[in-house]
């Protein structure tokens, strides 16, 4: 969903600074159920399970994730920060909140005092819990915590977290640890990295609807009180993906990886097409039958475009209709339907092809590559020799010579483009 919004903004002429962060420390197992100060760190839990160092675990799953989203043809973000590389920025923000009186310290942690935040629940519309002295959120985890909803900005390596694997020295003080050693809370990570890479105010912040009552509410409180400015102009929360009409569940075998989708004979682009059919604010129900229908539709689209000639012009009339849909709260399903309307229109076939390929900048179905796939091209010996020579010049990083050879190949009736280290040849 974030990729579709990023693509839409780029298509509309905006320059995007897209940040997608990795939480490789501090995300406790209770964070999403309202018990944010207890539970085990998710990275450490995985590290123990797989007998690996936490950062090795982070690298392992980051690699799998990035390989998967590349297969789904998403545009890589401008920045991909890792929380463990921004500890100083987090500590600085916590220090600011302490100095301004929005945070307080106990021997176990530093907390944000929600009673000091104006309109704390404005994003979720929830009512505040009663102020019960000494009560933590959920189970009583810290007797010196002032309010049930106060959330941790920094955990000291003490109490429930005395055996934490990932900790850092800090400027904060606790009688239970030396040098303020501990680790950041999950919420402060996003605020600190966002400020470092986007400034005090973000135009758009994305995430699942489950983040509204806790994570995003806490981000607003700490960021706005630290920075003295509005934190986010537009919140974009996507709904959940269901499986067979129910919540995805690993225990029930209804949580699938992309590898499992591929093992069943589907392309990652079939899954992407499936996702295009639901608005981000709507729940979507995944079934294998619905994925098969998406596969059929995508292959039909590719086959039709493959049969059309090149050299057409983009229809401005249809482009305006497409833009109208994506400008209306990123209505991607309706934008996709415009592509099918173009196919049924009375436009010349070459113009249909050019117009839909233009739309693919947003849809991201990699249609140009899919159209040229499996095409048998008879390559003259002269072109083959030029390709081999060009490959060598590119390995030697002689870009000027490489461009000269590309032009010679073009004069012989072929186009060459470079993709993932390979030369893709297409007949003009």
Buried (B, 14 or more C-beta within 10 A) or exposed (E): BBBBBBBBBBBEEEEBEBBBBBBBBBBBBBBBEEBBBBBBBBBBBBBEEEEBEBBEBBBEBBEEEBEBBEBBBBBEBBBEBBBBEBBEBBBBBBBBBBEEEBBBBBBBBBBBBBEBBEEBBEBEEBEEEEEEEEBBBBEEBBEBBBBBBBBBBBBBBBBBBEEBBBBBEBEBEBEBBEBBBBBBBBBBBBBBBBBBBBEBBBEBBBBBBEBBBBBBBBBBBBBBBBBEEEBBEEBBBBBEBBBEEEEBEEEEEBEBEBEEBBEEEBBBBBBBBBBBBBBBBEEBEBEEEEBBBBBEBBBEBBEBBBEBEEEBEBBEEBBEBBBEBBEEEBBBBBBBBBBBEBBEBEBBBBBBBBBBBBBBEBBBBBBBBBBBEEEEEEBEEEBEEBBEBBBEBBEEEBEEBBEBBBEBBEEEEBBBEEEEEEBBBBEE
